[in-house]
Amino acid sequence: MSIGILLISCSKNDNKLMSRSSESDSLKTKNEFVIDSVRVQDSMQVGKTLTLSFSKQVLVFPDIKNKTLLDSIYKPANISAEEYSKPVLTAFLEKYKTESLKKDESQEYTPESKQTWDEESAMKMVSNQDNVLTLKYFGSGYSGGAHGYYFESYKAFDLKNNKVISQADIFKNPADTNWDKILKNHFDEPEQKEMLLVDKIQLNNNFFFDQNKITFVYNQYEITAYAAGVVYITLNFEDIKDQLKPEFVSQFKIR
């Protein structure tokens, strides 16, 4: 892995803008699948007690050429372009940085004590095996109030057929009413379970899997209260093999 040098520059304007962009790094997986990365991060003091902070990072995939697949990869990052080279992605991140650090002149609120309002997001490769690329999209932020927010989103991509893998590609009947019972039986965190906000838990398309199991991820407020945090419910394929599509089992070598 090679890590690019992080450049830091400081302007002398009244806003005391402290710029640190852009950082990039790249790596090669064992099968020579090349991955690169671009990050833009800045902070700006907009008042005596308020600082705005921004950080956004995305991965770059020079080996992936299919436009439809690339569109799907960058959609969760709110990026849509004709092509997804490092310069293009950097331009998008710079645009989002400018929008995030723009002070709303009509806003009269000033914190009594020092606060930093931040917006952060990033992408990470979870795995790349048997033509399945799994990515994690995650982020956090705070803009005043009692607490901030945090999210995790996972997407599995079929590199052979250039598509996102959905629950409909895995299960014979994702709408089966029995899923509620199955998911609750595998909800192994009692404290989180006590904070359920829904009567029934349904399958969602926020998941990651390997040859043995699949884990569904539910963000704050999705099925539980904020205090419960992110919920992970893991199902062993062996326990639900009758629910799996034969073509899914065959293609991805499910055990």
C-alpha positions in Angstrom: 0.0 0.0 0.0 1.3 3.5 -0.8 -0.1 6.5 1.1 -0.1 9.9 -0.6 1.2 12.9 1.3 -1.4 14.9 3.2 -1.1 18.5 2.1 -2.0 21.2 4.6 -2.4 24.9 3.7 -3.7 27.8 5.8 -5.3 30.9 4.4 -5.1 34.3 6.1 -8.7 35.3 5.7 -11.1 36.2 8.5 -12.8 32.8 8.3 -9.5 31.1 9.3 -10.1 28.4 6.8 -7.8 25.5 7.3 -7.5 23.4 4.2 -6.3 19.8 4.0 -7.1 18.2 0.7 -6.7 15.9 -1.0 -5.4 12.7 0.4 -5.2 9.5 -1.6 -3.9 6.0 -1.2 -4.0 2.9 -3.3 -3.6 -0.8 -2.8 -3.7 -4.1 -4.7 -5.5 -7.1 -3.5 -4.0 -10.5 -3.8 -5.6 -11.1 -7.2 -4.2 -7.7 -8.4 -7.6 -6.0 -8.2 -6.5 -2.4 -7.9 -8.2 0.0 -5.5 -7.4 3.7 -5.1 -8.8 6.3 -2.7 -9.5 10.0 -2.6 -10.3 12.1 0.5 -11.1 15.8 0.9 -11.3 17.3 4.4 -11.5 20.9 5.6 -12.5 22.9 8.6 -13.6 26.5 9.0 -14.2 28.6 12.0 -17.4 30.6 11.4 -17.7 32.3 14.8 -16.1 32.5 18.2 -17.8 29.4 19.4 -18.6 27.5 16.1 -16.3 25.5 13.8 -17.5 23.6 10.8 -15.7 20.4 9.8 -16.0 18.3 6.6 -14.4 15.0 5.6 -15.4 12.8 2.7 -13.6 9.8 1.2 -14.5 7.5 -1.7 -12.7 4.6 -3.3 -11.6 4.5 -6.9 -11.8 1.3 -9.0 -9.7 1.7 -12.2 -10.2 -2.0 -13.0 -14.0 -1.7 -13.2 -15.1 -0.5 -16.6 -18.9 -1.2 -16.6 -20.8 2.1 -16.4 -23.9 0.6 -14.9 -21.9 -1.1 -12.1 -19.9 2.1 -11.4 -23.2 4.1 -11.2 -24.4 1.6 -8.6 -21.2 1.8 -6.6 -21.2 5.6 -6.3 -25.0 6.1 -5.9 -24.8 5.6 -2.1 -22.1 8.3 -2.0 -24.5 10.7 -3.9 -22.2 10.8 -6.9 -23.3 10.4 -10.5 -21.0 11.1 -13.4 -20.1 10.1 -17.0 -16.9 8.5 -15.7 -15.4 7.9 -12.3 -11.7 8.8 -12.5 -9.8 10.2 -9.6 -9.9 13.8 -10.9 -13.7 13.6 -11.5 -14.3 12.1 -8.0 -12.0 14.7 -6.4 -14.0 17.5 -8.1 -17.3 16.1 -6.6 -15.7 15.9 -3.1 -14.5 19.5 -3.4 -18.0 20.6 -4.4 -19.5 18.9 -1.4 -16.9 20.4 0.8 -17.7 23.9 -0.4 -21.4 23.3 0.2 -20.9 21.9 3.6 -18.6 24.7 4.8 -20.8 27.5 3.5 -22.1 29.5 6.4 -25.8 30.3 6.3 -25.9 34.1 6.7 -29.5 34.0 7.8 -28.7 31.7 10.7 -28.5 33.7 13.9 -27.8 30.8 16.2 -24.5 30.9 18.1 -23.6 28.2 20.6 -22.9 29.4 24.1 -19.9 27.1 24.4 -17.4 26.0 21.7 -18.8 23.4 19.3 -17.7 21.7 16.1 -20.4 20.8 13.7 -19.1 18.0 11.5 -20.0 16.0 8.5 -18.0 12.8 7.7 -18.5 9.9 5.3 -16.3 7.2 3.7 -16.2 4.0 1.7 -14.3 0.8 2.7 -13.8 -2.5 0.9 -15.0 -5.3 3.1 -14.1 -8.2 0.8 -13.5 -9.1 -2.8 -13.9 -12.9 -3.4 -15.6 -15.2 -5.9 -16.6 -12.2 -8.1 -18.4 -10.5 -5.1 -17.2 -7.1 -4.1 -18.6 -5.9 -0.8 -18.4 -2.3 0.2 -19.2 -0.5 3.4 -20.5 3.1 3.3 -20.5 4.9 6.6 -20.6 8.3 8.1 -21.5 10.5 11.0 -22.3 14.1 11.7 -23.4 16.7 14.2 -25.2 20.0 13.7 -26.3 21.0 17.2 -29.0 19.4 19.4 -28.9 16.5 21.8 -26.8 14.2 19.7 -25.4 13.6 16.2 -26.0 10.7 13.8 -24.2 7.7 12.5 -24.9 5.2 9.7 -23.5 2.1 8.1 -24.6 0.8 4.7 -23.3 -2.3 2.9 -23.6 -3.2 -0.7 -22.6 -6.5 -2.4 -21.8 -6.3 -6.1 -21.8 -9.2 -8.6 -18.7 -8.4 -10.7 -19.5 -11.2 -13.2 -23.0 -9.9 -14.0 -22.3 -6.2 -13.2 -25.2 -5.7 -10.7 -26.0 -5.1 -7.1 -27.0 -8.3 -5.2 -30.4 -7.8 -3.5 -32.4 -9.9 -1.1 -34.4 -11.0 -4.2 -31.3 -12.6 -5.7 -30.7 -14.6 -2.5 -34.1 -15.8 -1.1 -37.0 -17.5 -2.7 -39.5 -15.4 -0.9 -38.1 -12.3 0.8 -41.6 -11.2 1.8 -42.4 -14.5 3.7 -44.0 -13.7 7.0 -41.7 -16.2 8.7 -38.7 -13.8 8.4 -39.9 -11.9 11.4 -39.6 -14.9 13.6 -36.3 -16.0 12.1 -34.7 -12.6 12.5 -36.0 -12.1 16.1 -34.7 -15.6 17.0 -31.2 -14.5 15.8 -31.4 -11.1 17.4 -28.8 -11.9 20.1 -28.4 -8.5 21.8 -31.0 -8.4 24.7 -30.4 -4.7 25.5 -31.0 -3.7 21.9 -34.0 -6.0 21.6 -35.6 -4.2 24.5 -35.6 -1.0 22.4 -37.5 -2.4 19.4 -39.7 0.2 17.7 -41.4 -2.1 15.3 -43.8 -5.1 15.7 -42.2 -7.0 12.8 -38.6 -7.1 11.5 -38.3 -7.4 7.8 -35.4 -8.2 5.5 -33.6 -5.2 4.1 -31.0 -4.7 1.4 -28.3 -3.6 3.9 -26.3 -6.7 4.3 -23.0 -8.5 3.7 -22.3 -12.2 3.4 -19.7 -14.9 2.9 -20.1 -18.6 2.1 -21.4 -19.5 5.5 -23.6 -16.6 6.7 -25.3 -13.4 6.0 -25.6 -10.4 8.3 -28.4 -7.8 8.1 -27.6 -4.3 9.3 -30.3 -1.9 10.7 -29.4 1.7 11.4 -30.6 3.8 14.3 -34.3 4.4 14.3 -34.8 1.7 11.6 -36.1 -0.9 14.0 -34.8 0.3 17.4 -34.4 3.5 19.3 -31.4 5.8 18.8 -29.7 4.6 22.0 -29.6 1.0 20.7 -27.1 2.0 18.0 -26.6 -0.1 14.8 -28.1 -3.5 14.9 -26.5 -6.6 13.3 -28.5 -9.8 12.9 -26.5 -12.8 11.5 -28.1 -15.8 9.9 -26.2 -19.0 9.2 -27.0 -20.3 5.7 -27.2 -23.8 7.1 -30.2 -22.8 9.2 -32.1 -21.2 6.3 -31.0 -23.3 3.4 -34.6 -24.1 2.3 -35.1 -20.3 1.8 -32.1 -19.9 -0.5 -32.4 -19.8 -4.3 -30.5 -22.7 -5.9 -28.8 -20.4 -8.4 -27.5 -18.2 -5.5 -26.1 -21.3 -3.7 -24.4 -22.5 -6.9 -23.0 -19.2 -8.2 -21.5 -18.0 -4.9 -20.5 -21.5 -3.5 -22.6 -21.3 -0.5 -22.0 -24.1 2.0 
